[in-house]
């Protein structure tokens, strides 16, 4: 039986409309940033050497990331399929509580929880590492030892990211003693040209601004990782505590906040973006094995 032409057109238009609606839903999932579907990540389990994976950054032009672990003195190469290799075969520094890693040009920067940044690069004589101590003036609420240095646990960082507009590394506090009561998290700038920290915070995020976006008053915000989106240039900040993904303008303005499902994001402590916008989030081995999650990007600017 031949389908009438009018009916055929109606059927085609209906299918096309359904396709457009599905596309819009995909691009604007109600519980995800535009272009992503956070509840449907592609999951890869990681080997035991990265059980304590605490930071990642994407290596441009490759299908791999750099990865660091709390209790390891190595920088690892983590391929997007979950396989692991050494980025440096040598240990880059003494034992410390390592929390994040950033690659700028050919230099690797590793963050320790006390704010110390280890600067590592390969030279003809081997692997060279030096330390940049976190030295900005701190609030009087920070308890100090006899030498005037903050006591262990008084200053706690897990987040470091590269801001190309400022040619700087930005450290975002998980907590500095007194910040919980003040309801803030402070960002500090390490100028890569001078290799010095600015004396004052680069910006401050008020926890109330996150609670206001959520509209439920519940916002445990302790930053665990951050990275800039390659197309929108928004800053994506993870908070493992509270299971949050916070999107800002790269400074103090909170624009969006999303709750992460603990089943997929049990301890999200690393975030990075590929050039095509795909988002990668790493989880420590809180529930079984550590994982690397890929959330494909299907928004504006994505490859078709």
MARKOL-494063 format. One record per residue: y, x, z of N, C-alpha, C, O, CB in turn. Coordinates in steps of 0.001 Angstrom, whole numbers, plus 500000, padded with zeros to 6 digits. Glycine has a CB too. Layout:
N
YXZYXZYXZYXZYXZ ...
***
This chain:
304
498803500847500000500000500000500000501247500883500000501372501789500824500005499041501232 502151500621499092503354501432498964504393501001499990504715499818500108503928501330497542 504914501977500729505925501669501753507265501408501079507702502216500260506052502833502785 507927500302501402509243500019500843510202501172501135510149501791502198509799498698501409 511081501447500165512002502575500289512899502460501517513169503449502199512856502682499044 513360501230501791514238501018502954513518501348504249514075501990505140514742499569502995 512244500892504345511452501157505540511198502644505693511210503177506802510126500397505490 510968503307504573510740504756504591511969505480505139511849506394505956510403505273503171 513163505057504676514396505686505151514595505462506641515002506365507371515596505149504380 514299504227507085514446503916508510513500504769509344513883505293510390514182502421508771 512257504907508873511269505710509599511699507162509664511586507806510707509891505602508938 512197507679508541512648509066508504513827509286509450513871510271510187513034509461507078 514781508353509417515943508475510294515549508384511762516117509073512609516968507398509965 514578507533512058514103507397513441513473508693513922513717509141515043513092506243513558 512650509293513050512013510560513409513062511651513601512978512456514528510997510980512329 514062511664512701515118512667512787515919512504514074516275513485514727516044512573511571 516197511252514428516929510975515669516133511432516882516691511990517826517247509477515785 514820511192516850513958511631517959513974513144518076513998513696519176512512511132517761 513960513813516917514001515274516911515297515791517532515291516726518332513855515806515480 516416515156517144517700515572517709517756515343519209518269516180519952518838514830517035 517228514212519652517229513910521086516377514912521839516758515378522913516720512484521343 515223515244521277514339516219521924515004517576521982514885518290522979513000516319521183 515719517944520894516406519229520865517488519291521928517635520297522623517009519479519489 518248518204522050519313518170523061518740518276524465519298518953525328520138516884522931 517609517593524684516980517663525999516501519078526280516571519554527413515808516673526095 516007519755525226515525521113525392516685522041525714516579522895526594514789521585524135 517797521872524995518949522734525204519626522440526536520241523333527119519942522571524065 519527521226527022520238520825528230519278520178529224519442519022529612521383519859527887 518281520947529621517339520455530623518105520175531912518924520997532323516184521481530868 517860519040532557518688518638533707518639519584534895519557519584535716518273517291534163 517584520394535009517465521293536156517532522760535733516967523627536400516159521025536898 518220523036534631518270524386534080519629524660533445520322523729533036517154524587533049 520016525939533361521223526279532599521025525911531130519893525832530651521562527792532741 522113525690530431522025525303529025521254526353528230521534527549528310523432525105528429 520273525874527458519468526767526635518157527185527262517369527880526622520246527970526314 517897526780528505516681527189529208515949525986529796516532524926530024517019528190530317 514648526186530036513848525206530766513169525965531904512063526480531740512788524480529823 513830526031533050513327526820534177511953526377534675511171527225535104514306526752535310 511623525068534637510309524653535148509130525014534241507982524743534595510312523176535367 509393525627533067508290525960532170508352527421531731508485527700530539508307525044530947 508259528352532672508307529765532285506965530247531744505914529671532026508722530624533477 507030531305530969505819532013530527505519533072531588506363533921531872506003532670529078 504327533024532171504020533857533339503091535017532986502106534846532268503387533007534437 503428536210533510502568537387533392502359537965534792503322538215535517503193538458532422 501095538175535167500781538778536459500894540294536356500563540881535326499363538367536933 501365540924537434501603542360537447500578543081538306499986542495539213503006542660537947 500376544362538011499450545177538779499967545465540178501140545246540478499181546470538058 499065545966541042499388546157542454500536547131542691501247547009543688498176546638543184 500729548096541794501791549077542027503180548436542029504142549038542507501731550169540969 503287547213541492504558546488541524504487545238542401505219544274542178504972546101540112 503601545260543398503550544135544349504903543889545009505274542747545280502493544397545426 505638544977545265506940544875545929508083545027544931509131545578545269507061545935547029 507893544547543710508934544670542682510231544042543185510257542890543617508484543997541353 511306544828543119512559544380543738513738544378542782514821543916543143512883545251544914 513551544886541567514652544881540615514180545233539226513248546019539054515732545840541049 514840544637538216514522544930536814515818544992536012516836544426536409513554543854536219 515765545687534882516841545624533894516214545799532520515229546521532366517942546715534163 516787545138531527516206545166530184516637546436529456517784546870529564516625543911529379 515694547028528710515974548210527897516222547733526471515296547289525792514791549253527957 517452547823526021517817547302524705517016547975523593516761549179523627519311547492524459 516628547167522606515899547698521463514423547894521705513716548427520849516489548979521057 513949547472522861512521547594523183512047546278523782512846545444524208512256548786524170 510748546116523805510170544943524482509756545354525887508607545164526288508943544366523686 510705545919526633510370546419527967511580546392528881512724546268528443509813547836527883 511281546513530178512306546562531212512059547783532084510948548311532116512311545261532065 513079548228532783512883549159533883512636548336535132513198547254535299514110550116534061 511789548861536009511467548146537244511432549126538404511083550296538248510115547403537120 511803548617539566511781549390540801511060548561541851511064547331541798513227549773541270 510440549248542808509736548558543889510238549078545227510619550242545349508200548751543767 510235548195546240510756548537547572510226549870548082510979550718548559510407547445548563 508916550032547969508239551117548669507808552254547752506976553072548146507044550581549385 508351552328546542507951553361545594509128554285545287510292553889545348507414552726544297 508783555538544953509803556522544586509785556785543083510191557851542621509588557835545357 509310555799542334509206555918540885510020554832540192510209553739540727507741555842540447 510497555151538996511056554145538096509969553822537079509431554718536429512388554647537393 509653552545536947508574552110536067509137551481534798510245550945534783507658551116536792 508335551562533726508604550775532527507668549577532555506447549728532610508412551625531214 508244548402532516507483547157532566507615546458531219508698546002530851507978546235533727 506514546378530491506544545718529193506548544207529389506100543699530417505339546154528325 507058543502528392507240542060528538505926541297528591505917540107528908508074541536527408 504812541963528285503504541310528439502899541571529812501774541152530087502542541790527355 503652542271530687503199542514532051502540543856532282502241544194533428502265541465532440 502299544640531233501698545958531421502740546926531982503939546769531754501118546494530084 502259547929532720503137548830533469502867550272533079501717550667532889502947548644534985 503927551055532959503820552486532706504913553181533516505792552520534069503948552813531169 504858554504533587505915555260534254507071555479533288506855555877532143505380556614534780 508292555225533739509469555602532953509759557078533187510026557825532245510708554724533327 509706557490534443509712558899534812508368559205535457507910558451536315510905559243535776 507737560290535060506471560661535699506722561250537082505854561181537953505695561667534824 507913561835537293508235562425538582508842561394539530509357560360539105509189563596538400 508769561701540819509502560917541806510985561234541650511366562399541530509005561220543263 511818560203541652513240560426541375514049560701542635515157561230542547513818559229540657 513515560349543822514280560483545064513328560362546250512173559977546072515410559407545148 513796560686547462512950560527548649512708559059548971513294558172548349513586561221549852 511846558813549939511516557436550330512759556703550832513567557251551582510420557431551419 512887555454550401513986554584550839513596553158550502512567552908549874515357554977550160 514432552234550926514201550822550612514964550504549328516129550110549370514656549881551798 514294550678548184514952550518546891514959549055546475513958548354546620514258551372545822 516101548597545954516287547163545736516655546759544311516366545632543910517334546674546646 517278547634543538517670547230542182517808548460541298517919549587541783518999546428542202 517798548218539982517866549305539010518712548854537826518627547707537387516442549734538544 519534549780537312520389549508536157520343550718535234520388551859535693521861549190536596 520252550464533935520294551521532927521605551398532160521886550359531563519065551435531958 522412552468532179523653552516531409523593553763530540523564554884531046524926552524532346 523575553554529218523362554649528271522020555313528616520985554649528551524553555696528321 522011556581528974520742557241529298520604557529530787519695558251531197520615558535528517 521497556973531597521481557219533039520901556022533778521256554876533505522899557526533553 520005556302534713519391555261535536520050555275536912520186556324537542517844555469535654 520452554099537360521062553938538685520135553075539530519725551993539112522496553297538586 519809553564540723518915552834541620519648552565542929520258553460543514517594553630541873 519575551314543375520260550886544597519313550886545785518209550346545708520864549494544412 519749551496546889519045551383548163519721550292548991520883549956548763519035552749548931 518989549752549944519483548585550686520741548872551500521485547946551821518405548076551606 520995550142551842522203550475552611523429550679551723524499551038552214521962551728553432 523274550449550412524387550585549484524456551925548776525286552108547886525649550361550204 523596552869549154523549554150548454523050553938547028522082553212546803522643555157549206 523718554579546069523303554502544670522790555873544243523498556874544354524482554031543751 521557555908543754520954557138543254521176557200541743520793556291541006519428557207543606 521802558291541297522141558478539884521153559477539299521117560636539711523626558973539702 520352559026538338519239559824537831519320559953536319519508558966535607517898559204538240 519175561180535840519115561396534388518225562591534077518021563478534905520534561613533802 517710562584532869516856563670532396517722564763531775518638564476531005515812563148531371 517426566017532115518121567152531511517085568176531064515886567993531277519142567790532509 517555569254530444516635570296529977515863570919531132514750571413530948517402571380529221 516451570895532313515798571498533479514944570507534261514384570856535300516837572094534396 514841569275533769514014568274534442514823567071534896515931566828534416513313568892535631 514254566332535821514893565122536322515925565488537385515601566158538366513841564141536895 517155565051537190518241565360538113518713564074538792519001563081538125519415566055537372 518791564103540125519224562929540886520273563334541914520138564355542588518020562249541584 521307562531542022522288562736543092522628561383543709522363560336543118523579563443542551 523211561416544888523513560193545632525013559910545641525835560820545740522990560301547069 525344558629545534526714558176545783526640557254546989526081556159546917527347557445544516 527207557707548092527141556947549340528107555762549318529216555857548794527451557857550533 527671554661549889528527553483550021529520553749551145529133553847552309527686552187550302 530816553865550793531793554299551795533054553445551926533994553893552584532197555668551489 533139552231551337534350551431551561534503551066553038533509550969553757534313550151550703 535744550862553494535954550385554869535243549049555077535273548178554207537469550240555176 534607548899556229533833547693556518534448546929557688535204547501558472532368548052556825 534130545648557809534695544845558901534330545403560275533324546097560423534216543402558791 535142545098561263534891545555562632533627544937563212533106545417564219536079545226563522 533130543877562584531904543228563059530663544080562815529599543795563364531736541880562382 530792545134561985529656546008561678529468547010562805530388547757563136529865546743560327 528280547028563396527965547936564496527679549328563937526958549471562949526752547412565319 528249550356564576528139551721564073527487552644565090527456552370566289529509552255563696 526959553765564558526368554772565440527452555748565906528639555530565662525217555535564717 527032556828566580527994557779567141528792558506566062529909558961566308527273558793568008 528213558612564863528918559260563751529813558287562978530476558666562013527911559892562799 529818557037563417530654556046562745530006555380561551530645554593560854531907556678562311 528730555694561308528027555084560181527409553753560611527003553606561764526936556040559633 527332552788559699526705551508560048525262551708560491524518552469559872526758550541558858 524872551032561551523491551103561999522582550391561002523030549574560198523342550489563403 521295550723561075520325550152560142520341548625560212520293548039561294518911550685560443 520410548000559048520390546550558960521751545889559027521873544694558755519552546014560031 522791546658559390524136546083559473524728545829558083525541544924557894525058547011560270 524306546641557128524740546508555735523492546348554887522602547198554931525597547747555264 523414545271554115522186544971553372522527544523551953523156543486551740521357543881554098 522090545342550988522290545025549573520942544917548866520024545690549139523173546096548890 520833543950547955519678543861547065520095543746545601519249543776544708518813542670547450 521403543614545356521889543280544014522871544316543491523855544656544148522546541911544020 522578544811542285523494545705541570523404545371540084522307545223539547523150547224541836 524543545252539424524543544967537991525684545722537320526622546172537979524668543444537729 525588545852536001526604546567535233527605545580534662527223544592534033525961547397534104 528890545846534882529975545052534316530664545918533265531440546811533603530991544571535428 530376545650531983530912546489530908532429546371530795533092547321530380530267546115529580 532986545213531159534437545031531064535182545926532047536343546268531824534804543570531315 534522546301533121535135547173534127534523548570534114534909549429534907534988546558535516 533561548798533207532800550055533156532403550483534569532668551602535007533630551175532464 531763549553535254531450549763536663530121549126537026529637548216536352532559549201537547 529551549624538098528439548948538750529014548086539865529910548511540595527385549971539303 528493546879539987528938545965541035527782545738541998526686545359541587529441544613540436 528034545971543281527059545705544336527461544413545039528585544285545523526973546900545354 526548543468545090526814542176545726525989542087547000524766542217546963526485540987544763 526648541868548112525970541940549405524980540799549607525243539653549244526987541932550524 523838541142550192522925540121550707523452539646552053523462538455552366521462540672550837 523889540629552838524596540324554090525203541606554644524543542642554712523636539672555138 526449541522555032527112542547555826527456541873557144527999540769557161528401543143555098 527141542537558244527294541904559560528657541215559680529705541831559484527128542952560684 528610539934560003529828539144560117530039538200558950530795537235559066531004540049560239 529378538463557816529574537615556634528945536236556795529478535243556298528997538295555407 527802536174557492527184534856557691528144533911558409528305532754558023525872534987558494 528774534426559455529712533599560221530941533250559385531470532143559479530139534324561509 531390534205558565532569533976557722532244533111556507533143532557555874533152535308557264 530948532998556182530542532177555047530877532780553701531252532068552769531173530845555147 530743534111553596531089534786552342530015535803551961529180536190552778532459535480552462 530063536227550692529315537380550206530301538232549407531043537715548572528061536946549327 530304539534549669531302540426549079530705541287547976529567541747548072531914541313550151 531499541498546922531109542377545818531955543647545873533168543591546077531274541656544439 531297544792545687531990546079545717531785546791544383530709546731543788531482546959546896 532832547461543929532844548092542605532690549598542713533432550262543437534135547754541862 531707550134541976531532551577541828531996551949540425531331551628539439530034552012542076 533132552625540339533706553029539055532864554172538481532740555225539106535207553462539216 532290553968537300531420554994536731532205556190536208531644557273536044530586554404535615 533492556007535946534310557128535483534597558102536619534559559318536428535624556618534883 534883557564537799535226558414538945534048558628539888534070559525540732536380557806539711 533009557785539734531854557819540642532281557561542091531724558130543029531133559180540540 533283556689542249533780556336543569533800554821543728533989554078542765535185556924543797 533601554383544971533736552966545301535205552624545546535951553414546125532882552610546542 535608551432545094536928550923545464536946550653546967535920550277547534537281549629544659 538097550838547622538149550617549074538067549149549482537656548839550600539412551202549625 538454548245548583538437546816548905537412546089548039537082546560546951539838546197548710 536906544951548505535950544185547699536527543828546328537714543531546196535540542908548440 535666543863545318536035543507543948536305542006543853537232541568543172534920543922542955 535483541239544542535697539795544699534825539312545844533976540050546344535371539013543374 535039538073546255534277537460547344533844536066546904534647535306546364535121537394548665 532580535732547132532070534389546846531940533631548162531307534110549104530695534450546095 532533532464548220532414531615549404531150530769549301530913530114548287533663530711549567 530348530790550352529118530004550327529414528505550227528597527745549709528284530293551577 530569528085550718530939526674550628531056526227549176530758525077548851532257526423551362 531492527142548295531642526774546888530290526470546253530210525675545316532344527894546116 529231527094546753527883526809546259527399525475546802526836524663546068526905527934546653 527622525254548092527239523971548696527982522812548043527427521726547879527517523985550207 529245523046547668530030521991547026529439521602545677529428520423545322531479522440546848 528946522582544922528339522289543620527027521543543811526722520614543061528105523590542817 526250521944544810524967521279545076525155519871545626524309518997545438524142522103546055 526278519668546307526620518350546864525659517866547950525623516676548262526658517334545759 524878518790548528524001518365549620524213519195550886523537518990551895522547518456549185 525155520129550821525506520906551997524509521974552389524703522662553390525690520006553123 523432522126551609522399523098551949522420524223550921522016524036549773520997522427552009 522892525385551342522994526497550404522794527818551129523757528415551610524351526481549688 521562528274551211521282529593551779521419530602550646520538530724549794519843529657552444 522533531320550649522873532205549541522863533652550010523793534110550672524248531839548951 521798534364549657521660535785549953521240536475548657520047536580548374520617536043551113 522207536947547866521916537461546527520813538512546502520811539455547294523160538041545933 519869538328545568518750539257545427518722539937544064517979540901543882517447538530545656 519513539459543096519591540082541770520672539378540969521040538243541272518216540018541026 521188540061539932522204539445539070522247540167537732521937541354537638523600539475539747 522640539424536692522808540002535357523704539094534533523736537882534745521435540204534652 524437539688533586525284538921532682524474538383531511523596539062530979526443539780532173 524788537139531116524169536548529931524793537186528687526013537343528627524349534988529916 523970537558527686524504538286526528525406537464525614526204538040524875523377538820525727 525302536123525640526109535283524748527246534569525477528381534562525001525224534258524068 526949533978526612527981533231527341528824534135528232529935533774528621527341532140528183 528288535318528555528954536281529437529182535721530835530059536187531561530282536705528836 528391534722531207528378534225532581527457535118533409526505535700532889527913532729532639 527756535218534703526920536007535598525890535103536260526241534105536889527778536729536664 524616535457536113523518534717536728523088535475537982522715536646537909522314534535535729 523143534802539131522815535424540416521625534708541034521643533489541206524033535390541380 520590535471541367519439534918542076519648535034543576520229536005544062518141535634541657 519171534039544299519056534123545754517625533745546101517266532567546103520103533186546488 516809534757546396515412534489546741515346533581547964514593532607547991514647535810547006 516149533918548977516297533011550120517054531785549638518133531903549057517044533705551325 516500530632549873517131529410549395516669528979548026516917527843547620518593529581549377 515983529885547283515459529579545945516554529010545046516467527877544572514286528584546039 517600529834544821518744529386544035518988530291542836518717531491542881519990529329544905 519507529694541757520081530425540633521524529950540504521785528779540226519262530195539292 522455530879540711523883530557540723524540531170539487524336532348539193524568531075542033 525324530377538768526030530846537576527523530885537883528106529886538304525735529927536342 528142532059537667529570532225537954530299532755536719529691533043535688529778533183539154 531613532872536856532432533433535779532474534956535829533267535577535122533846532877535854 531638535553536648531643537000536807532544537471537924532636538667538198532057537648535534 533204536540538564534049536839539719533719535818540814532549535628541145535585536797539337 534733535167541375534504534328542554534311532851542243534137532052543164535646534476543493 534338532467540968534250531052540609532804530641540328532191531101539364535127530758539387 532272529770541182530908529254541006530963528055540064531682527090540325530263528855542386 530203528115538968530253527059537953529041526132537992529178524921537824530366527675536583 527857526699538212526631525901538262525691526488539305525711527690539569525940525848536869 524868525628539894523839526070540839522568525280540553522607524059540404524304525877542332 521444525983540478520160525346540203519157525753541277519107526909541697519639525729538789 518364524785541709517293525072542664516045525495541891515682524878540889516994523829543569 515400526548542369514200527079541728512958526574542440512903526547543670514221528615541716 511965526174541664510697525701542216509935526888542810509584527810542073509842524983541121 509667526892544129508958528016544749507569528260544175507032529358544322508842527784546219 506979527270543530505665527462542912505740528494541793504803529268541596505124526130542368 506853528509541060507047529481539986507877530676540448507680531797539977507719528815538791 508801530430541367509755531453541796509656531651543311510609531359544033511205531060541390 508503532146543803508305532239545254509200533277545921509667533065547040506867532566545549 509443534395545244510314535437545796510989536160544636510639537292544300509507536444546695 511954535489544038512628535990542835513635537073543208514663536793543824513334534839542082 513323538325542823514165539441543235514617540301542072515191541368542287513435540289544227 514373539865540842514851540613539683515186539668538549514484538681538330513808541637539229 516270539966537818516651539149536666517233540055535590517949541011535887517672538043537072 516916539741534334517434540502533200517405539616531967516675538626531914516612541805532967 518214539986530970518263539250529715517980540190528555518486541311528509519631538564529535 517152539714527606516965540425526347518155540146525439518964539261525720515634540008525660 518261540910524343519389540711523428519409539312522832520476538794522505519341541736522313 518234538691522687518175537346522090518423536232523105518338535052522766516825537134521435 518729536603524350519031535615525376517865535226526256518063534543527261519558534412524744 516641535642525912515498535330526770515747535887528168516202537019528331514183535907526175 515438535069529173515644535449530566514324535921531172513281535299530965516226534266531380 514376537016531916513203537526532631513502537533534125514532538047534560512816538957532136 512593536957534902512720536929536356511435537481536964510336537063536597513009535481536874 511579538416537888510408538997538554510300538465539975511302538223540647510489540542538563 509054538288540417508758537815541774507870538819542491506890539309541929508079536425541740 508219539121543731507322539927544558506048539141544846505994537925544663508016540347545882 505023539861545300503704539249545517503668538482546831502933538845547750502602540323545507 504452537435546918504473536615548131503280535668548174502665535476549224505778535816548214 502961535085547035501828534156546933500821534716545935500779534295544779502303532727546500 500018535662546387499016536242545489499527537490544812499675538526545460498595535233544443 499804537416543506500212538575542730501693538495542360502278537417542262499359538694541471 502275539683542158503634539732541627503615539210540192502602539311539501504213541183541690 504738538656539753504795538085538412506078538479537689507107538758538305504680536570538481 505981538490536358507143538571535484507172537282534679506212536959533980507093539845534549 508265536551534777508412535279534076509391535438532919510455536039533065508889534170535042 509016534891531775509920534847530617510327533402530389509476532523530249509244535448529333 511632533160530351512153531830530059512885531937528722513996532466528681513109531298531217 512296531450527627512903531604526297514270530930526216514518529903526848511980531025525224 515142531534525426516479530976525216516513530227523893516149530775522852517559532090525241 516951528976523935517035528156522725518442527581522569518637526575521886515993527016522767 519406528217523197520774527727523145521570528346522021521008528936521098521460527988524445 522885528209522099523789528710521078523689530221520968523800530933521966525224528295521382 523478530709519752523354532142519522521931532629519469521682533776519100524073532878520571 520970531760519841519566532160519824519086532314518390519541531606517492518696531136520576 518153533254518183517556533449516860516708532249516510515965531743517350516710534741516811 516812531794515292516034530638514849514860531083513982514087530248513513516927529649514074 
***
